[in-house]
């Protein structure tokens, strides 16, 4: 049985990844924070397709809740996919220190803490697949999303550095860096802004959550065993 933790399983990308993985012989630990209704829909789908599922609720901005989440995973993990996150818009000079720390914590510190907890068992079993969903802003940066960009950039460097450390143990660590993906996050944009943004993308459209999930499935597969320390951009040729 393959055992996988997916954080942010109630979100568009996390849910799509869980549905792609769901199959007999899969045990999925589905993390969520506020989206209980959505994650239960994902759970029903995954179990209907033969997977064994466990729901885990935790606020990944709180160290104590991260510790609780890790303690509730009663198996050594084979795979971890980080698909959680939080938005933050506004001028950098307007962000308060508490929010700044929260943004850095949820996108960078929390994944590092979770990996640190489960990595020794992966090293012992000489197998592991770790994927972090990053962002195009972690590669090129974005005004009015400075803290978010910095956190995602740090996440990319974590991926690349850790991969070098654990590759001898047959563990791969990779990132997936989406551009604009058609998820609930886009509901906050005005239709004129959505139209202009789609026109700016060479592909002429936003990406889909299942396209991000397809990339993750490749990186989780045995075929990608030699792909390590890579951040895969999925952006329709858009440079941000």
Secondary structure, DSSP 8 states (H G I E B T S, - for coil): -EEEEEETTTSHHHHHHHHHH-STTEEEEEEESS-HHHHHHHHHHHHHTT-EEEEEE--TT-HHHHHHHHHH--S--SEEEE-------S-GGG--HHHHHHHHIIIIIHHHHHHHHHHHHHHHHT-EEEEEE--THHHH--TT-HHHHHHHHHHHHHHHHHHHHHGGGTEEEEEEEE-SB-SGGGGGS-HHHHHHHHHHSTTSS-B-HHHHHHHHHHHHSGGGTT--S-EEEESTT---
